């Protein structure tokens, strides 16, 4: 089959016109690998298309990587969605690894760095993220262990300061909420308590007074004075206020 002419259609692709009035689109690498510019002849179209499809799949993966660094699992899942077979996907991933385009250790390092800088997340939550991306456990443990503890503590301290300003209510309840909040973000409980000990967590007495008055107005319609005080104190104690704090705003 003779080639009549080549027409460039993109950076690395050509439209090839054949003597039977048909055309095929080929990557530049396919044309060069098969000496088509010199021979101007195609012996086996199916072989060319197969090779072209392989290069296309590799190109698709490279474009996906160009957006940001990816893990092997991400690339595999992406190519599966593109309809590629598992054998071809493995070939592409092996080639990408060989050419230095993907490396799960480098991915994990970059991921940890981004998480530390751009999110409030702590080590355990970062670790869960890496597991989701299919990174090997040994790699995960290594990059997590490399997190500078002083930087981590400073990050937690800055986040803690903001949360203390936001949270209102009983000091005991605020402390409990802070522990739960930062535990969910992936920080070690011991570090949370240590960092929290450097801040004075205060009860919001304005809020306590409002809650006391609201309860008093509610119970005064139903109970005698002694019963009112008992019920109010019990309710406020359940909300985390200490008996000493409650006594400070108590009417009686």
N, C-alpha and C positions, 0 to 999 in steps of 0.2 A: 504494500500500500504506500503510495508516494505522498510526500508532504508538499503541498503547493506553497504555503507560506505560514509564517508565525506572526501573531499579533499580541502584543503585551497588553494584558488586561488589569494587572495590579503589580505591586512591587516584585512579587516572585512567581507570578502565574502568566501563562500564555494560552491564547486560543490557537489551536493548530488546525489548519485547513487541509483536508485530504482530497485526493484526486477522485474520490467517489461522491464528491459534493457533501460530505459529512464533516463535522468538526468535533474535536475533543479538547477539553481544558486540562492542561498539564502544568505541574510545578516546574520551575526552572531546573531544579536538581534532577528531576526525571529526564528532562531533555538532555542535560549535560551527561548524566550517568550512562545514557544509552546512545550517546554520540549522534543524536538526531539532527543537530545543526550541520553535521558533516555528511552523514549518509542520506539525509532527507528521505528516509524510508523507515516504515514501521513494519516489523516482521510479525510481532504478536501483540495485538491490541489489548487482550485480556491481561497479559503480564504487565503492560504499562499501566493499565488502570489499577491493578492491584498495588503496584509500587506507589502510584500516585495517591491512592487511598491511605496507604501507610504514612506517607509524608504529610498528608492532610491531617490525620489524627495527631501526629506529633506536633504539627503547627497549631492545632486547636489547643493542645495542652500547654504549649509555650505561651499562647495568648492569655490563657487562664492564669498562668503563673505571673505574667507581666503586670497584672493588677496588684498583686501582693504575693508574698512568699506563701507557699502551700505545703501541706503535709501529703504524704503518699496516699493516705486514705481519702483526702479531699479530691485529689486528682482522679483516683479510681472511681469514686462515686460520680464525679462530673462526667467522665468518659462513658460510664455505664448509661447515664441519662442521654448521652449523645448516640446511644445505640451500638457502641463498640463491643466486640466480643472480649471475654476475659483474657484470652490468649494474646490478643492484640494490645490490650491494655497493659498487660505485664511487660510486653516488649517495649512499649512506649515508656513506661515507668523506669525500666532498667536502663534505657537509653538516656533518659533525663538524669538519672542518678550518675551514670557514667560520665555525662557531659557537665556534671556539677550544677545542674539547674534545680534539683531538689535534694534536700538533706534534712531528715527529721530532727537531727540535733540542732542544726542552724534554725530550723523552724521553731523548735521549742524555746531556744534562747530568745528569739525575736518576740515570740508570743509572751513570754514571761516579762520581758522588758516593756512591751506595750501595756500589759495588764498592770504592771507596777506604776507606770506613769499616767496612763489614761483612764484607769478605773479605780474604784475603791476596794477592789477585791484583794483578799489575803491569800496566802499560800495554798490552803486546802481547796479553795474555790478555783484557783488557777490550775491546780493539779487536776481537778475534775474536768476542766476545759480541755486540757491536753489529752486526757483519756478519751474524751469525745472525738478528738481529732485523730485518734488511732496511734498516738505516739507510744513507743515501747516504754514499759514501766521503768527499766533501768535508766533510760534517757530522762524520763520525767523526774525520777528521784535525784539524778545528778544536777539538773538545772534548778530544781527547787532548793536543793541544799546550797547552791551557789548564791542564793538571794542574801544580800548583806543584811544582817540582823539589825544593825543600827539604822539603816535606811528604812527597813520595814517598821521598826518601832517609831521612827519619826513620822512615817506615813500614818500609822495608826493613831498617833498622838494628835496629829492635825485633824483627822477625821473625828476623833473623840471630842475634841474641843468644840467643833461645830455641832455635834449631836447634843452635847450638854447644854448648849445655848438654846437649842430647839425644844428639847423635851421639858415638859412641865409636870408638876405633880409631886408625889411623895418621893423623898430622896431614895428610900429603899427600892421603890418601884422603878425609879429612873435607872438605878444601878442594874437591876434585873433586866430591864429593857435594853440597856447598853450591852450587857453580856450576850443576850440573845441576838441582838442586831449584828454585832461584830462576829459572833460565832457563825451566823448564817453567811456572812461575807467571807468566811474562810480563815479567820484568825484563831490562834491558839488561846484557849481560855486563860491559861496562866499569864500570857502576855497581856491580855485584855485587862485582867484584874490589876496587874502591875502598873500598866499605863494609867488606868483609872484612879489608882491610889495617889497620883500626882495632881489630881484635880479635886476641888471641893464641890461635891455634888450637893446642892442645897434644895430643901423643900420649898416649893412655891406657896408661901403662906397666903398670898392673895387668892390663889385658886382654892386652897384649903378653906379659907373663910367663906368663899362663894358656895362651895360644896356643903359646908356645914349649915349655912343659912338656908340653902335649898332643901336640905333634908329636914331641918327644923320646921320650915313652913309646911312641909309634907306631913310630918308625923304629928305636929301640934293639933291637927284637925282630927286625929284618931286616938291619941294616947295622953295619959297623964304625964306630968313633968318628968318624974323619975324614969318612966318607961321611954319617954322621948330621948333623954340623954343616953340611956343604955343602948337604944337602937342606933342612934347617930354614931356613937363611939364605935360600936361593933361594925357598922357599915364602913366607916372611914378606915378602921383598922384593916378591914379586908382589902381596901384599896392601897394598902402599903404604908399608911401614915402610922407613926408610933403614938403610943398613948400620951407621951410627953408633948408631942406636937399638937395633938388633938386638944389637950388641956389648955394650950395657949390661946386657942380661939373659942373655947367652950364658953357658952353664955352662963352656965351654972357650974 
